Amino acid sequence: MFDEPFPTLTMARILADQGHFKRSLAIYATLLREEPGNRELSAEADGIRAQSRSRRPQVH
């Protein structure tokens, strides 16, 4: 896991917007450990996971 200096929701969103899905999801994991019942965080993390799967290069 990445050791982000600022594990905030804002940083997770910025990283996701820039395509750094793995780093973004690492922050979401940290935030969800702090707030395990946070449905908004969980839903956003699920969305980032889906985004990362759809942007993987296809093998021909």
Buried (B, 14 or more C-beta within 10 A) or exposed (E): EBEBEEBEBEBBBBBBEEEBBEBBBBBBBBBBEEEEEBEEBBEBBEEBBEBBEEEEEEEE
